[in-house]
Amino acid sequence: MIPDIDHAYLEEVLLQLLAIPSPVGLTDAAVRYAAGRFEALEIPYVLTRRGAIRATLAGREERPARAIVAHLDTLGAMVRALKDNGRLAIVPIGHWSARFAEGARLTIFTDEGRLRGTCLPLKASGHAFGDEVDSQPVGWDYVEVRVDAPVHDRAGLAAAGINVGDWIAVDPQPEIQPGGYINSRYLDDKAAVAALLTACKAVRDHGLVLPVDVHPLLTLTEEVGSGASAALHGEVAELVSLDIAIAAPGQNTSEHSATVCMQDMSGPFDYHLTHKLIALAKTHDIPLRRDVFKYYRTDAAAAVEAGNDIRTAMLGFGADASHAQERTHRDALTALTKMIVAYMTSEPVARRDCRPMGSLQGFTEQLQPGDMAPPQTPLPAPGDFLDTCPPAKP
């Protein structure tokens, strides 16, 4: 049985994470915050050189270990040029449309400090440009940053300490409504980080027994594609990536449930691990939708592309308007957190996965000869995998 979720803790972590700017490459503060949360839960962790976090929740067995990954990095922007009119040309960090930068308040991180500003289209005033404000193209070449400082030319910007290559973080503008809706930029992926930490808290608070070691993993470069390419190790046989799931016309995702992605632009996820998650949702009566995302990839793709021979799956919280003004609901975050706890406390997919190489014996099976449809992948019984794994921990 899945214990109750600490919603107050989840929302506190989410709001505090959202208050910490962390565009790709400027993530140290978010790393320190998350590390502090693991310390408060008395969960050991280590950091990579750049700050990706790999924590460890010990299970009955060390192998086959599993990792559950979410990313601390967000979208952002960078100064491309200091303009003669005293404004800044910018380029995006990560993949997002300039349409959603127009009108945004932001912070510029200079070598000496911080400056505030606003991202505006080149023709922002209807009183000056008339109907042209509605006809100019959309794109990063058609926006600029107005700095909140008395600067009117390139020299003034330089005197204010601004340089090409300075990071820019856009304000998240979070809002949690009494009815459960949560609006903010960068729910991708700070909402999933909050859900993962809340699931870890449930394991600690309720003394839940884990069959195998679980490694909560927080990455720093998912928005630029490299994500979970580091911080894994040979014992990890399964990786579940936690991320935003896309509620939009033509999709099956809902803002009121978790989502299991069957395939994204990197290809299908592991059959057995994906169907295991579906079975867990049914067993524990957790709202879960199945979906396919055509223009989407996660930390899991980076992990596989880096050469890791692991089973991968994706779980998400249903949300509207990804990489824009995102919105989800408390229902989706609750469902995702429960799915994480259910997965942590379940048995591994295959007992032979405790070793990187093996014979055909114990290998998984999707279709049996003569079958017209694939069988349901059964959940292993407790201890079912022990006969081919190393001896139990003392």
N, C-alpha and C positions, 0 to 999 in steps of 0.2 A: 504493500500500500504506500502511495506517495504521501509524505507528510505535507502539512499546510505550508504554503509559501509565505515568507515574510515580505509582504508588499511594501511596508514602510521602508525596509532596508533597500529593496530593489529601487524604489523611487529616489531615495536619498543618494544612492550610488550613481544613478543615472544623472540626476541634476548636478551633482558635484563633478562628474566626468565631463558633462557638457560645458561646465563653466571653465574647464581647462583647455585652452587652445592646443590642438595637436595635429595640424596639417603635416603630411608626410615630410620627414626631415626635421621636425620641431616637436619631438614627442617626449623629451626627457621628463617634463613635469607630469605628464600622464603616466609614464612608467613608474615614477616615484609614488604617485598616488595609488596605483594598483598594487604595487609592492607593499605599501602600507596596509592595504586591505587584507592581503594574504597574511601578513604578519599578525594582524589583529585576530585572524581566524586560526592562528598557529599552524599554518600550512607552509611547509618549507618550499623554497623556490631558488632558482639560479637565473642569472641574466647572461645573455650573449653580449658580445662586445658593444653592440649598438643599443642593447636594452630590451630585446625581446625576452619575455618572461616565460620560463617553464617551471610550473609548480608541480608538486607531487602529493597525491592522496594515495596512501598505501593501501593495497588490497591484500587478500589472502595469498595471492601469488604475484610474483613480479611480471610474469609473462603468460600469455601475450598481452602486453600493455596497450592502453588506448590513450589517444590524445583528443582533447576537445578544444578547438581553436576559435578565437574571436580576435578582431584587430582593433588596436587603439588609435591608429592613424585615421585621419579624415582628409577630405578634399580641402583645397585652399588655393592660394595664388602666390605669385612672385613678381617683384618689380622687374620689368623688362627694359624700361627706358625712362629717363627723366625728361619731360617734355618742355618745350619752350614756353608753353602757356602756364607753367607751374603745376602741372598735373602729371600723373604717373600712367604710363602704359604698362599693362600687366599680361601675364600668361597664366593659364591654370596649372595647378598641381593636381594631378589626377584627371579623370575624364568627366567633365560636366559642362553644361551649356552656359554661355555668358548671359543668356536670357534670365537665368535665376540669380545672377550676380547684380543685375541692374537694381539700384536702389538699396543695396545691402550696406549696412554699417559694418565697419571692419577695423582691425588693428594692424598697423605696420610695425614689424619688429626690426628696428635698426640696430647697428652695432653699439649704439650708446643707450638705447631705451626703446620706448614705444610711442607711437603717434596714432591718433585716431583719424578716420576718414570715411568717405562714402564712395561706393562704386556707382558711376553714372554713365548713361549713354552719352556719346559725343554731343548730341543735340538734346539737352535735357529740359529746357525751358520752352513751354508752349507759347509764352508771351514773346519770346525772341524768334522762334523758328516756325511757329504756326503748325500746319499739318505735317511738316517734315519730321516732327517727333514721332509720328506714327508710321512713317515710310522708310526710315533708315534701316539698314540690314541688321541682323542679329549675329554677333560674333565677338571674339575677344579683341579684334582690331577696331571695334566700334564702341568700346567702353574705355573709361579712364577713371582714375582715383583722384578725387578732390580731397586734399589733405587739410585737416583742421589746424592750420598754421598760417601765419601771414607771409605766404610765398606766392610769387607771381611769375616766376621764370625758373629756368633750369638752375641758375646759380643759387636762388633762394632755396630750392629743394636740397641742393648739396650742402648748403650752410645749415639746414635743419638736420643734417646727419643721414639723409636718405641715400642709399646706393642701389645700383643695379644688383639684383640677387637677394634683396631683402625679402623675408617671408611675410605673407599676409594671411591673417586668419579672419574669416567672416563670422560675425556674431551668430550664434545658434538660435536665439530667440525662443527658448523653451516655454511651453505652456501645458500644464496638466489640468484638465477640466474635471469637475466633480463626477461627470458621467463616465469617465474612464479614458477619454481620448487624450492622446499625447501628441503635441505638435512641436517640431523642432527641426532645424538642420542637424545633420550628423547623428541621427538615430542609428544610421549606418556608420559605425557599428557599435556605438557606445551603449545602445539598448541591449545588444547581445552580450557585451562585456558585463553589464549589470546583471543580466539573467544568469550568466555563468558564475559570477561571484555569489549570487543569491543561492544557486544550487549547491555551491561549495559550503555555504553557511548551513543549509539544510542538512547536508551530510554530517557536518560537525555537531550541530545542535541536537540532532536526533541519534547520534552514534550509529549511523547506517554502516553496514558491513559491505565492502566492495569486493567482488570476486577477484579482480586483478587491479594492478596499479593503474591509476588514472592521472594523466598529466594535463591539467588546464594550461593552455598555451595562449599567450597574448602577443600578437605580432605587430609590426610597425610600418610595413610597406605594402599592405594588401592593395591599396588604391592605385599603386603604380605597377602591380603585377607580380612582385617577388614574394610577398607574404610569408607563408610558412615554408620557405625554401631552406630555412635553418632551424635549429633548436630541437629537431627530432633526433632520435637515436634508434639503434637497431632493435630494441625491445618493443617498439611501437608497431603494432600490426594493424590497428584500426584508427582512423582519424575522422572525426565528425567536425565539419566546419559550420560555425554559427554565423549567420549574416542576415541582412534584410531580405525579405521575400516580397515579390512584386505583385501588388494588387492593382490590376488595370484591366481595361477591356481586352478580352481574349485570353485572360489568365484565369486560373482556377483558385488563386490565393485569396484569402479573406483577412481583413484587419482584426478579426475576432478569433483567429486560430493560429496555430503553428503550421508551417509548411515543410514538407519534405520534397526537395527538388530531385526529380528522376534523372534529368540531364540538363546541362548548360552548354555554353559554346565550346567548352573543352571536351565534351562527350558525356556518355552515361556515367553515372556514379555506380559504385559496386552494387551488384544485384542483391547479394546476401545481406550486406550491412543495411542497405536501404529498406529491404523487406523486413528485416529485424526491427527497425524503427517503426515501421507501419504496424507490425504485430504488437509492439509495446504500447503504442497509442490505443489500440483496440483493447488490450488487456487492462489498461489503467483508465480507460474512458477519457482520453485526452483529445480535445479537438485538433485534428490534423488534416490538412489538405495535401494532395499530390499535385505537382505542377512541373512544367518544363519552361526554362528561360533561355531565349535565343541570344540575347545580348548581355551576357552575364558570366562572370567567373568568380571563384572564391579562393581562399587560402589553399584549398585542397588541390587545385590545379598546380599551384606553385610547388607544393610538396611532392607531387608525382613527377613534375618536370625536373625537379632537382635530383631525381634518381631514387626516391624512396619507394620501396616495394610494399605498399600498404593498401588496405581497403579504405575507400573514402566514401563519405556521404555528406549531405548538406541538410541542416535544419535551419529554418528561418522564422522570424516573426513577420506576420503579414503587415505590410505598410503601403501607403499610397504615396505617389510622387517621389520616387527614389532619386537621390542626387539633386533634389530641389527642396521645397518646403515640405518635409516628410511628415507623415502622420501615421500613428499606429494606435492601438487600443490596449488597455491593461489586460484584456482577455488574451491577446496574442502573446504578450510577455509572460503571463502566467502559464499559458500552454507550453511555451518554449522552455521555461524553467522546469516545469514538471517533466517534460521530455528529457531534459538533461539529467535529472535525478533518476528517472526510470532507466536511462541508458547506463549511467554510472553503476547502478546496482544490479544490472543484468549480467548474464554470462557472456563470454566472447562468442563471436559468430562460429568459429571453427577451432577445434582443439589442436589441430596440427599447426595453426598459425603461431604457436609459441616458438617455432623454429623457422628460420628464414627459408630453408630448403627441406624437402622431404619426398617421400614416395607417393604413389597414387593413393595409398591407404589413408583413409580419413579425408580425402579431398572432397570439396563440396560438390553438389549436384543440383542443377537447375531443372533440366528436363530428362525424364526417364524414357527409354525407348517405348514407343507406342502411346505416350501421353499426348493429349491434345492441348493441354494447358500446363503451365508450370505449377508444381506443388507449392503450398505455403511453406516457407522456410521455418521449421520448428525452432523454438527457443531451446537451447541446450539445458539439460538439467544441471543443478548445482553439482560441481565437481566432475562433470562429464568429460572435461578436457584434461584432467590431471594425469591420466596414464601416459600421455606423451609429452608432458611438460616436466621441467626440473622439479625436484622434490619441494614439498611445501616449506614455507618459511618456518623457522623454529618458533 
